[in-house]
Amino acid sequence: MTTDEAKTYLHHVLLPLWDVQSGEGLMIDALEIQQKWRLSWYDSLIVASALAAGCGTLLSEDLQHGLRIRSLQVVNPFRS
């Protein structure tokens, strides 16, 4: 990988992963989501992270298609 390719990869792939940091606020939000929507702990963390990142859509084949959690819409990309 060239330096320019590494910079492009860093900018488009790695840096966006750091937009949401794990911390107390994320954990509390995940706990509230888990309780209210009766999701598993890990699904609640995914939803809380997506909300913190400002996502409007969450692609998931595990969560209920069409489920709306606050401003987040769950979409199963394999649903026909």
PDB file of N, CA, C and O in Angstrom, chain B, residues numbered from 101:
ATOM      1  N   MET B 101       0.856  -1.168   0.000  1.00  0.00           N
ATOM      2  CA  MET B 101       0.000   0.000   0.000  1.00  0.00           C
ATOM      3  C   MET B 101       0.902   1.231   0.000  1.00  0.00           C
ATOM      4  O   MET B 101       1.842   1.336   0.788  1.00  0.00           O
ATOM      5  N   THR B 102       0.597   2.143  -0.888  1.00  0.00           N
ATOM      6  CA  THR B 102       1.376   3.375  -0.952  1.00  0.00           C
ATOM      7  C   THR B 102       0.958   4.313   0.182  1.00  0.00           C
ATOM      8  O   THR B 102      -0.055   4.088   0.845  1.00  0.00           O
ATOM      9  N   THR B 103       1.735   5.347   0.390  1.00  0.00           N
ATOM     10  CA  THR B 103       1.403   6.330   1.419  1.00  0.00           C
ATOM     11  C   THR B 103       0.064   6.996   1.115  1.00  0.00           C
ATOM     12  O   THR B 103      -0.751   7.190   2.017  1.00  0.00           O
ATOM     13  N   ASP B 104      -0.166   7.342  -0.137  1.00  0.00           N
ATOM     14  CA  ASP B 104      -1.439   7.965  -0.515  1.00  0.00           C
ATOM     15  C   ASP B 104      -2.615   7.010  -0.302  1.00  0.00           C
ATOM     16  O   ASP B 104      -3.682   7.430   0.146  1.00  0.00           O
ATOM     17  N   GLU B 105      -2.423   5.731  -0.621  1.00  0.00           N
ATOM     18  CA  GLU B 105      -3.478   4.743  -0.396  1.00  0.00           C
ATOM     19  C   GLU B 105      -3.748   4.566   1.099  1.00  0.00           C
ATOM     20  O   GLU B 105      -4.898   4.420   1.515  1.00  0.00           O
ATOM     21  N   ALA B 106      -2.684   4.580   1.902  1.00  0.00           N
ATOM     22  CA  ALA B 106      -2.835   4.454   3.353  1.00  0.00           C
ATOM     23  C   ALA B 106      -3.585   5.653   3.926  1.00  0.00           C
ATOM     24  O   ALA B 106      -4.429   5.492   4.808  1.00  0.00           O
ATOM     25  N   LYS B 107      -3.284   6.848   3.433  1.00  0.00           N
ATOM     26  CA  LYS B 107      -3.995   8.042   3.887  1.00  0.00           C
ATOM     27  C   LYS B 107      -5.476   7.978   3.518  1.00  0.00           C
ATOM     28  O   LYS B 107      -6.341   8.334   4.319  1.00  0.00           O
ATOM     29  N   THR B 108      -5.756   7.526   2.314  1.00  0.00           N
ATOM     30  CA  THR B 108      -7.144   7.385   1.871  1.00  0.00           C
ATOM     31  C   THR B 108      -7.877   6.370   2.736  1.00  0.00           C
ATOM     32  O   THR B 108      -9.005   6.614   3.165  1.00  0.00           O
ATOM     33  N   TYR B 109      -7.243   5.239   2.992  1.00  0.00           N
ATOM     34  CA  TYR B 109      -7.837   4.198   3.848  1.00  0.00           C
ATOM     35  C   TYR B 109      -8.077   4.742   5.255  1.00  0.00           C
ATOM     36  O   TYR B 109      -9.146   4.527   5.827  1.00  0.00           O
ATOM     37  N   LEU B 110      -7.111   5.432   5.804  1.00  0.00           N
ATOM     38  CA  LEU B 110      -7.240   6.016   7.132  1.00  0.00           C
ATOM     39  C   LEU B 110      -8.416   6.988   7.175  1.00  0.00           C
ATOM     40  O   LEU B 110      -9.230   6.952   8.098  1.00  0.00           O
ATOM     41  N   HIS B 111      -8.496   7.847   6.178  1.00  0.00           N
ATOM     42  CA  HIS B 111      -9.537   8.877   6.147  1.00  0.00           C
ATOM     43  C   HIS B 111     -10.943   8.290   5.973  1.00  0.00           C
ATOM     44  O   HIS B 111     -11.887   8.728   6.630  1.00  0.00           O
ATOM     45  N   HIS B 112     -11.075   7.303   5.093  1.00  0.00           N
ATOM     46  CA  HIS B 112     -12.406   6.786   4.751  1.00  0.00           C
ATOM     47  C   HIS B 112     -12.851   5.583   5.571  1.00  0.00           C
ATOM     48  O   HIS B 112     -14.048   5.312   5.659  1.00  0.00           O
ATOM     49  N   VAL B 113     -11.914   4.855   6.172  1.00  0.00           N
ATOM     50  CA  VAL B 113     -12.282   3.634   6.890  1.00  0.00           C
ATOM     51  C   VAL B 113     -12.014   3.741   8.388  1.00  0.00           C
ATOM     52  O   VAL B 113     -12.922   3.518   9.190  1.00  0.00           O
ATOM     53  N   LEU B 114     -10.812   4.070   8.773  1.00  0.00           N
ATOM     54  CA  LEU B 114     -10.448   4.032  10.190  1.00  0.00           C
ATOM     55  C   LEU B 114     -10.958   5.224  10.994  1.00  0.00           C
ATOM     56  O   LEU B 114     -11.527   5.035  12.069  1.00  0.00           O
ATOM     57  N   LEU B 115     -10.772   6.430  10.507  1.00  0.00           N
ATOM     58  CA  LEU B 115     -11.177   7.610  11.279  1.00  0.00           C
ATOM     59  C   LEU B 115     -12.671   7.647  11.587  1.00  0.00           C
ATOM     60  O   LEU B 115     -13.041   8.032  12.696  1.00  0.00           O
ATOM     61  N   PRO B 116     -13.550   7.262  10.652  1.00  0.00           N
ATOM     62  CA  PRO B 116     -14.983   7.253  11.009  1.00  0.00           C
ATOM     63  C   PRO B 116     -15.308   6.284  12.148  1.00  0.00           C
ATOM     64  O   PRO B 116     -16.293   6.485  12.858  1.00  0.00           O
ATOM     65  N   LEU B 117     -14.513   5.256  12.331  1.00  0.00           N
ATOM     66  CA  LEU B 117     -14.751   4.314  13.425  1.00  0.00           C
ATOM     67  C   LEU B 117     -14.519   4.945  14.789  1.00  0.00           C
ATOM     68  O   LEU B 117     -15.001   4.431  15.798  1.00  0.00           O
ATOM     69  N   TRP B 118     -13.797   6.035  14.829  1.00  0.00           N
ATOM     70  CA  TRP B 118     -13.479   6.707  16.090  1.00  0.00           C
ATOM     71  C   TRP B 118     -14.471   7.812  16.420  1.00  0.00           C
ATOM     72  O   TRP B 118     -14.301   8.502  17.426  1.00  0.00           O
ATOM     73  N   ASP B 119     -15.501   7.999  15.601  1.00  0.00           N
ATOM     74  CA  ASP B 119     -16.481   9.056  15.846  1.00  0.00           C
ATOM     75  C   ASP B 119     -17.246   8.844  17.146  1.00  0.00           C
ATOM     76  O   ASP B 119     -17.614   9.811  17.814  1.00  0.00           O
ATOM     77  N   VAL B 120     -17.486   7.598  17.506  1.00  0.00           N
ATOM     78  CA  VAL B 120     -18.226   7.282  18.730  1.00  0.00           C
ATOM     79  C   VAL B 120     -17.281   6.603  19.701  1.00  0.00           C
ATOM     80  O   VAL B 120     -16.728   5.540  19.416  1.00  0.00           O
ATOM     81  N   GLN B 121     -17.105   7.229  20.848  1.00  0.00           N
ATOM     82  CA  GLN B 121     -16.211   6.684  21.865  1.00  0.00           C
ATOM     83  C   GLN B 121     -17.018   5.981  22.946  1.00  0.00           C
ATOM     84  O   GLN B 121     -18.084   6.447  23.348  1.00  0.00           O
ATOM     85  N   SER B 122     -16.503   4.873  23.400  1.00  0.00           N
ATOM     86  CA  SER B 122     -17.130   4.172  24.509  1.00  0.00           C
ATOM     87  C   SER B 122     -16.942   4.994  25.777  1.00  0.00           C
ATOM     88  O   SER B 122     -15.873   5.554  26.018  1.00  0.00           O
ATOM     89  N   GLY B 123     -17.978   5.057  26.568  1.00  0.00           N
ATOM     90  CA  GLY B 123     -17.888   5.817  27.809  1.00  0.00           C
ATOM     91  C   GLY B 123     -19.161   5.671  28.598  1.00  0.00           C
ATOM     92  O   GLY B 123     -20.068   4.929  28.219  1.00  0.00           O
ATOM     93  N   GLU B 124     -19.220   6.389  29.702  1.00  0.00           N
ATOM     94  CA  GLU B 124     -20.362   6.301  30.604  1.00  0.00           C
ATOM     95  C   GLU B 124     -21.684   6.631  29.906  1.00  0.00           C
ATOM     96  O   GLU B 124     -22.673   5.919  30.079  1.00  0.00           O
ATOM     97  N   GLY B 125     -21.699   7.696  29.127  1.00  0.00           N
ATOM     98  CA  GLY B 125     -22.929   8.111  28.453  1.00  0.00           C
ATOM     99  C   GLY B 125     -23.453   7.052  27.497  1.00  0.00           C
ATOM    100  O   GLY B 125     -24.654   6.789  27.446  1.00  0.00           O
ATOM    101  N   LEU B 126     -22.548   6.447  26.742  1.00  0.00           N
ATOM    102  CA  LEU B 126     -22.953   5.406  25.800  1.00  0.00           C
ATOM    103  C   LEU B 126     -23.501   4.191  26.555  1.00  0.00           C
ATOM    104  O   LEU B 126     -24.494   3.596  26.136  1.00  0.00           O
ATOM    105  N   MET B 127     -22.864   3.826  27.654  1.00  0.00           N
ATOM    106  CA  MET B 127     -23.306   2.668  28.435  1.00  0.00           C
ATOM    107  C   MET B 127     -24.685   2.915  29.065  1.00  0.00           C
ATOM    108  O   MET B 127     -25.534   2.024  29.071  1.00  0.00           O
ATOM    109  N   ILE B 128     -24.901   4.108  29.585  1.00  0.00           N
ATOM    110  CA  ILE B 128     -26.196   4.441  30.189  1.00  0.00           C
ATOM    111  C   ILE B 128     -27.286   4.429  29.118  1.00  0.00           C
ATOM    112  O   ILE B 128     -28.379   3.910  29.344  1.00  0.00           O
ATOM    113  N   ASP B 129     -26.986   5.001  27.956  1.00  0.00           N
ATOM    114  CA  ASP B 129     -27.953   5.004  26.866  1.00  0.00           C
ATOM    115  C   ASP B 129     -28.277   3.574  26.435  1.00  0.00           C
ATOM    116  O   ASP B 129     -29.439   3.246  26.196  1.00  0.00           O
ATOM    117  N   ALA B 130     -27.261   2.729  26.335  1.00  0.00           N
ATOM    118  CA  ALA B 130     -27.480   1.329  25.949  1.00  0.00           C
ATOM    119  C   ALA B 130     -28.344   0.605  26.978  1.00  0.00           C
ATOM    120  O   ALA B 130     -29.206  -0.194  26.611  1.00  0.00           O
ATOM    121  N   LEU B 131     -28.121   0.878  28.252  1.00  0.00           N
ATOM    122  CA  LEU B 131     -28.949   0.262  29.294  1.00  0.00           C
ATOM    123  C   LEU B 131     -30.409   0.688  29.176  1.00  0.00           C
ATOM    124  O   LEU B 131     -31.315  -0.131  29.328  1.00  0.00           O
ATOM    125  N   GLU B 132     -30.632   1.974  28.903  1.00  0.00           N
ATOM    126  CA  GLU B 132     -32.002   2.472  28.739  1.00  0.00           C
ATOM    127  C   GLU B 132     -32.669   1.859  27.508  1.00  0.00           C
ATOM    128  O   GLU B 132     -33.852   1.520  27.543  1.00  0.00           O
ATOM    129  N   ILE B 133     -31.912   1.717  26.423  1.00  0.00           N
ATOM    130  CA  ILE B 133     -32.441   1.095  25.208  1.00  0.00           C
ATOM    131  C   ILE B 133     -32.759  -0.372  25.482  1.00  0.00           C
ATOM    132  O   ILE B 133     -33.801  -0.872  25.058  1.00  0.00           O
ATOM    133  N   GLN B 134     -31.876  -1.053  26.178  1.00  0.00           N
ATOM    134  CA  GLN B 134     -32.085  -2.463  26.506  1.00  0.00           C
ATOM    135  C   GLN B 134     -33.373  -2.648  27.307  1.00  0.00           C
ATOM    136  O   GLN B 134     -34.151  -3.565  27.045  1.00  0.00           O
ATOM    137  N   GLN B 135     -33.585  -1.785  28.269  1.00  0.00           N
ATOM    138  CA  GLN B 135     -34.769  -1.900  29.120  1.00  0.00           C
ATOM    139  C   GLN B 135     -36.047  -1.571  28.352  1.00  0.00           C
ATOM    140  O   GLN B 135     -37.026  -2.313  28.429  1.00  0.00           O
ATOM    141  N   LYS B 136     -36.040  -0.465  27.615  1.00  0.00           N
ATOM    142  CA  LYS B 136     -37.260  -0.009  26.952  1.00  0.00           C
ATOM    143  C   LYS B 136     -37.662  -0.894  25.778  1.00  0.00           C
ATOM    144  O   LYS B 136     -38.844  -1.199  25.616  1.00  0.00           O
ATOM    145  N   TRP B 137     -36.701  -1.309  24.955  1.00  0.00           N
ATOM    146  CA  TRP B 137     -37.021  -2.088  23.762  1.00  0.00           C
ATOM    147  C   TRP B 137     -36.733  -3.578  23.932  1.00  0.00           C
ATOM    148  O   TRP B 137     -36.916  -4.356  22.996  1.00  0.00           O
ATOM    149  N   ARG B 138     -36.286  -3.977  25.115  1.00  0.00           N
ATOM    150  CA  ARG B 138     -36.032  -5.387  25.429  1.00  0.00           C
ATOM    151  C   ARG B 138     -35.102  -6.055  24.414  1.00  0.00           C
ATOM    152  O   ARG B 138     -35.367  -7.151  23.921  1.00  0.00           O
ATOM    153  N   LEU B 139     -34.012  -5.360  24.122  1.00  0.00           N
ATOM    154  CA  LEU B 139     -32.998  -5.901  23.230  1.00  0.00           C
ATOM    155  C   LEU B 139     -31.899  -6.555  24.049  1.00  0.00           C
ATOM    156  O   LEU B 139     -31.797  -6.334  25.256  1.00  0.00           O
ATOM    157  N   SER B 140     -31.079  -7.361  23.389  1.00  0.00           N
ATOM    158  CA  SER B 140     -29.910  -7.916  24.069  1.00  0.00           C
ATOM    159  C   SER B 140     -28.935  -6.780  24.368  1.00  0.00           C
ATOM    160  O   SER B 140     -29.027  -5.697  23.789  1.00  0.00           O
ATOM    161  N   TRP B 141     -28.017  -7.039  25.264  1.00  0.00           N
ATOM    162  CA  TRP B 141     -27.029  -6.026  25.638  1.00  0.00           C
ATOM    163  C   TRP B 141     -26.225  -5.570  24.423  1.00  0.00           C
ATOM    164  O   TRP B 141     -26.041  -4.372  24.209  1.00  0.00           O
ATOM    165  N   TYR B 142     -25.748  -6.526  23.630  1.00  0.00           N
ATOM    166  CA  TYR B 142     -24.902  -6.167  22.490  1.00  0.00           C
ATOM    167  C   TYR B 142     -25.699  -5.429  21.410  1.00  0.00           C
ATOM    168  O   TYR B 142     -25.185  -4.490  20.803  1.00  0.00           O
ATOM    169  N   ASP B 143     -26.932  -5.837  21.165  1.00  0.00           N
ATOM    170  CA  ASP B 143     -27.771  -5.097  20.217  1.00  0.00           C
ATOM    171  C   ASP B 143     -28.036  -3.685  20.726  1.00  0.00           C
ATOM    172  O   ASP B 143     -28.077  -2.740  19.938  1.00  0.00           O
ATOM    173  N   SER B 144     -28.216  -3.535  22.027  1.00  0.00           N
ATOM    174  CA  SER B 144     -28.431  -2.213  22.623  1.00  0.00           C
ATOM    175  C   SER B 144     -27.206  -1.324  22.451  1.00  0.00           C
ATOM    176  O   SER B 144     -27.339  -0.126  22.201  1.00  0.00           O
ATOM    177  N   LEU B 145     -26.021  -1.899  22.584  1.00  0.00           N
ATOM    178  CA  LEU B 145     -24.790  -1.131  22.357  1.00  0.00           C
ATOM    179  C   LEU B 145     -24.674  -0.683  20.901  1.00  0.00           C
ATOM    180  O   LEU B 145     -24.259   0.441  20.616  1.00  0.00           O
ATOM    181  N   ILE B 146     -25.045  -1.575  19.988  1.00  0.00           N
ATOM    182  CA  ILE B 146     -25.005  -1.221  18.563  1.00  0.00           C
ATOM    183  C   ILE B 146     -25.975  -0.081  18.279  1.00  0.00           C
ATOM    184  O   ILE B 146     -25.625   0.881  17.595  1.00  0.00           O
ATOM    185  N   VAL B 147     -27.185  -0.187  18.800  1.00  0.00           N
ATOM    186  CA  VAL B 147     -28.193   0.851  18.582  1.00  0.00           C
ATOM    187  C   VAL B 147     -27.743   2.169  19.211  1.00  0.00           C
ATOM    188  O   VAL B 147     -27.842   3.220  18.578  1.00  0.00           O
ATOM    189  N   ALA B 148     -27.256   2.125  20.440  1.00  0.00           N
ATOM    190  CA  ALA B 148     -26.793   3.343  21.109  1.00  0.00           C
ATOM    191  C   ALA B 148     -25.644   3.985  20.341  1.00  0.00           C
ATOM    192  O   ALA B 148     -25.580   5.210  20.234  1.00  0.00           O
ATOM    193  N   SER B 149     -24.753   3.186  19.815  1.00  0.00           N
ATOM    194  CA  SER B 149     -23.624   3.711  19.036  1.00  0.00           C
ATOM    195  C   SER B 149     -24.103   4.335  17.733  1.00  0.00           C
ATOM    196  O   SER B 149     -23.616   5.392  17.332  1.00  0.00           O
ATOM    197  N   ALA B 150     -25.057   3.684  17.072  1.00  0.00           N
ATOM    198  CA  ALA B 150     -25.596   4.234  15.827  1.00  0.00           C
ATOM    199  C   ALA B 150     -26.288   5.572  16.087  1.00  0.00           C
ATOM    200  O   ALA B 150     -26.144   6.519  15.313  1.00  0.00           O
ATOM    201  N   LEU B 151     -27.036   5.636  17.182  1.00  0.00           N
ATOM    202  CA  LEU B 151     -27.688   6.898  17.538  1.00  0.00           C
ATOM    203  C   LEU B 151     -26.662   7.983  17.850  1.00  0.00           C
ATOM    204  O   LEU B 151     -26.819   9.129  17.428  1.00  0.00           O
ATOM    205  N   ALA B 152     -25.619   7.625  18.584  1.00  0.00           N
ATOM    206  CA  ALA B 152     -24.572   8.599  18.930  1.00  0.00           C
ATOM    207  C   ALA B 152     -23.835   9.101  17.691  1.00  0.00           C
ATOM    208  O   ALA B 152     -23.364  10.238  17.657  1.00  0.00           O
ATOM    209  N   ALA B 153     -23.742   8.250  16.683  1.00  0.00           N
ATOM    210  CA  ALA B 153     -23.058   8.636  15.443  1.00  0.00           C
ATOM    211  C   ALA B 153     -23.968   9.439  14.518  1.00  0.00           C
ATOM    212  O   ALA B 153     -23.521   9.937  13.485  1.00  0.00           O
ATOM    213  N   GLY B 154     -25.248   9.566  14.889  1.00  0.00           N
ATOM    214  CA  GLY B 154     -26.175  10.334  14.067  1.00  0.00           C
ATOM    215  C   GLY B 154     -26.725   9.557  12.883  1.00  0.00           C
ATOM    216  O   GLY B 154     -27.199  10.156  11.918  1.00  0.00           O
ATOM    217  N   CYS B 155     -26.668   8.244  12.940  1.00  0.00           N
ATOM    218  CA  CYS B 155     -27.196   7.420  11.845  1.00  0.00           C
ATOM    219  C   CYS B 155     -28.714   7.486  11.832  1.00  0.00           C
ATOM    220  O   CYS B 155     -29.345   7.585  12.884  1.00  0.00           O
ATOM    221  N   GLY B 156     -29.290   7.433  10.665  1.00  0.00           N
ATOM    222  CA  GLY B 156     -30.735   7.396  10.525  1.00  0.00           C
ATOM    223  C   GLY B 156     -31.247   6.002  10.245  1.00  0.00           C
ATOM    224  O   GLY B 156     -32.410   5.693  10.502  1.00  0.00           O
ATOM    225  N   THR B 157     -30.365   5.151   9.710  1.00  0.00           N
ATOM    226  CA  THR B 157     -30.725   3.787   9.348  1.00  0.00           C
ATOM    227  C   THR B 157     -29.693   2.825   9.901  1.00  0.00           C
ATOM    228  O   THR B 157     -28.490   3.081   9.846  1.00  0.00           O
ATOM    229  N   LEU B 158     -30.182   1.710  10.437  1.00  0.00           N
ATOM    230  CA  LEU B 158     -29.311   0.638  10.909  1.00  0.00           C
ATOM    231  C   LEU B 158     -29.656  -0.613  10.128  1.00  0.00           C
ATOM    232  O   LEU B 158     -30.776  -1.114  10.226  1.00  0.00           O
ATOM    233  N   LEU B 159     -28.706  -1.129   9.349  1.00  0.00           N
ATOM    234  CA  LEU B 159     -28.922  -2.360   8.605  1.00  0.00           C
ATOM    235  C   LEU B 159     -28.653  -3.542   9.524  1.00  0.00           C
ATOM    236  O   LEU B 159     -27.570  -3.658  10.098  1.00  0.00           O
ATOM    237  N   SER B 160     -29.640  -4.415   9.661  1.00  0.00           N
ATOM    238  CA  SER B 160     -29.506  -5.574  10.546  1.00  0.00           C
ATOM    239  C   SER B 160     -30.465  -6.665  10.112  1.00  0.00           C
ATOM    240  O   SER B 160     -31.642  -6.409   9.858  1.00  0.00           O
ATOM    241  N   GLU B 161     -29.951  -7.883  10.030  1.00  0.00           N
ATOM    242  CA  GLU B 161     -30.842  -9.004   9.772  1.00  0.00           C
ATOM    243  C   GLU B 161     -31.313  -9.630  11.080  1.00  0.00           C
ATOM    244  O   GLU B 161     -32.173 -10.510  11.069  1.00  0.00           O
ATOM    245  N   ASP B 162     -30.760  -9.185  12.209  1.00  0.00           N
ATOM    246  CA  ASP B 162     -31.113  -9.738  13.516  1.00  0.00           C
ATOM    247  C   ASP B 162     -32.227  -8.971  14.224  1.00  0.00           C
ATOM    248  O   ASP B 162     -33.043  -9.565  14.928  1.00  0.00           O
ATOM    249  N   LEU B 163     -32.260  -7.667  14.040  1.00  0.00           N
ATOM    250  CA  LEU B 163     -33.302  -6.867  14.676  1.00  0.00           C
ATOM    251  C   LEU B 163     -34.544  -6.836  13.797  1.00  0.00           C
ATOM    252  O   LEU B 163     -34.471  -7.115  12.600  1.00  0.00           O
ATOM    253  N   GLN B 164     -35.674  -6.497  14.388  1.00  0.00           N
ATOM    254  CA  GLN B 164     -36.953  -6.492  13.679  1.00  0.00           C
ATOM    255  C   GLN B 164     -36.956  -5.431  12.582  1.00  0.00           C
ATOM    256  O   GLN B 164     -36.717  -4.252  12.844  1.00  0.00           O
ATOM    257  N   HIS B 165     -37.228  -5.863  11.358  1.00  0.00           N
ATOM    258  CA  HIS B 165     -37.317  -4.949  10.221  1.00  0.00           C
ATOM    259  C   HIS B 165     -38.411  -3.918  10.492  1.00  0.00           C
ATOM    260  O   HIS B 165     -39.523  -4.269  10.887  1.00  0.00           O
ATOM    261  N   GLY B 166     -38.088  -2.657  10.278  1.00  0.00           N
ATOM    262  CA  GLY B 166     -39.063  -1.586  10.466  1.00  0.00           C
ATOM    263  C   GLY B 166     -39.088  -1.008  11.873  1.00  0.00           C
ATOM    264  O   GLY B 166     -39.756  -0.003  12.116  1.00  0.00           O
ATOM    265  N   LEU B 167     -38.372  -1.625  12.798  1.00  0.00           N
ATOM    266  CA  LEU B 167     -38.336  -1.116  14.176  1.00  0.00           C
ATOM    267  C   LEU B 167     -37.751   0.286  14.182  1.00  0.00           C
ATOM    268  O   LEU B 167     -36.717   0.538  13.563  1.00  0.00           O
ATOM    269  N   ARG B 168     -38.416   1.200  14.884  1.00  0.00           N
ATOM    270  CA  ARG B 168     -37.906   2.566  15.034  1.00  0.00           C
ATOM    271  C   ARG B 168     -37.560   2.769  16.490  1.00  0.00           C
ATOM    272  O   ARG B 168     -38.392   2.601  17.382  1.00  0.00           O
ATOM    273  N   ILE B 169     -36.308   3.135  16.708  1.00  0.00           N
ATOM    274  CA  ILE B 169     -35.822   3.466  18.047  1.00  0.00           C
ATOM    275  C   ILE B 169     -35.341   4.902  17.976  1.00  0.00           C
ATOM    276  O   ILE B 169     -34.296   5.204  17.399  1.00  0.00           O
ATOM    277  N   ARG B 170     -36.127   5.774  18.576  1.00  0.00           N
ATOM    278  CA  ARG B 170     -35.892   7.226  18.497  1.00  0.00           C
ATOM    279  C   ARG B 170     -35.836   7.632  17.025  1.00  0.00           C
ATOM    280  O   ARG B 170     -36.814   7.461  16.298  1.00  0.00           O
ATOM    281  N   SER B 171     -34.709   8.162  16.589  1.00  0.00           N
ATOM    282  CA  SER B 171     -34.588   8.617  15.199  1.00  0.00           C
ATOM    283  C   SER B 171     -33.981   7.562  14.287  1.00  0.00           C
ATOM    284  O   SER B 171     -33.684   7.844  13.126  1.00  0.00           O
ATOM    285  N   LEU B 172     -33.794   6.353  14.798  1.00  0.00           N
ATOM    286  CA  LEU B 172     -33.124   5.285  14.056  1.00  0.00           C
ATOM    287  C   LEU B 172     -34.143   4.281  13.512  1.00  0.00           C
ATOM    288  O   LEU B 172     -34.998   3.790  14.249  1.00  0.00           O
ATOM    289  N   GLN B 173     -34.043   3.988  12.238  1.00  0.00           N
ATOM    290  CA  GLN B 173     -34.921   3.013  11.583  1.00  0.00           C
ATOM    291  C   GLN B 173     -34.104   1.756  11.288  1.00  0.00           C
ATOM    292  O   GLN B 173     -33.044   1.832  10.666  1.00  0.00           O
ATOM    293  N   VAL B 174     -34.600   0.598  11.735  1.00  0.00           N
ATOM    294  CA  VAL B 174     -33.930  -0.679  11.465  1.00  0.00           C
ATOM    295  C   VAL B 174     -34.433  -1.229  10.136  1.00  0.00           C
ATOM    296  O   VAL B 174     -35.639  -1.311   9.898  1.00  0.00           O
ATOM    297  N   VAL B 175     -33.499  -1.601   9.280  1.00  0.00           N
ATOM    298  CA  VAL B 175     -33.825  -2.151   7.968  1.00  0.00           C
ATOM    299  C   VAL B 175     -33.073  -3.464   7.783  1.00  0.00           C
ATOM    300  O   VAL B 175     -31.856  -3.526   7.957  1.00  0.00           O
ATOM    301  N   ASN B 176     -33.817  -4.514   7.426  1.00  0.00           N
ATOM    302  CA  ASN B 176     -33.179  -5.786   7.093  1.00  0.00           C
ATOM    303  C   ASN B 176     -32.877  -5.749   5.594  1.00  0.00           C
ATOM    304  O   ASN B 176     -33.802  -5.755   4.782  1.00  0.00           O
ATOM    305  N   PRO B 177     -31.598  -5.712   5.217  1.00  0.00           N
ATOM    306  CA  PRO B 177     -31.270  -5.589   3.792  1.00  0.00           C
ATOM    307  C   PRO B 177     -31.587  -6.845   2.987  1.00  0.00           C
ATOM    308  O   PRO B 177     -31.562  -6.814   1.757  1.00  0.00           O
ATOM    309  N   PHE B 178     -31.887  -7.953   3.674  1.00  0.00           N
ATOM    310  CA  PHE B 178     -32.168  -9.212   2.979  1.00  0.00           C
ATOM    311  C   PHE B 178     -33.666  -9.503   2.886  1.00  0.00           C
ATOM    312  O   PHE B 178     -34.077 -10.529   2.343  1.00  0.00           O
ATOM    313  N   ARG B 179     -34.456  -8.608   3.411  1.00  0.00           N
ATOM    314  CA  ARG B 179     -35.908  -8.802   3.360  1.00  0.00           C
ATOM    315  C   ARG B 179     -36.405  -8.587   1.942  1.00  0.00           C
ATOM    316  O   ARG B 179     -36.034  -7.619   1.279  1.00  0.00           O
ATOM    317  N   SER B 180     -37.241  -9.491   1.490  1.00  0.00           N
ATOM    318  CA  SER B 180     -37.734  -9.367   0.104  1.00  0.00           C
ATOM    319  C   SER B 180     -39.087  -8.704   0.050  1.00  0.00           C
ATOM    320  O   SER B 180     -39.644  -8.522  -1.033  1.00  0.00           O
TER     321      SER B 180
END
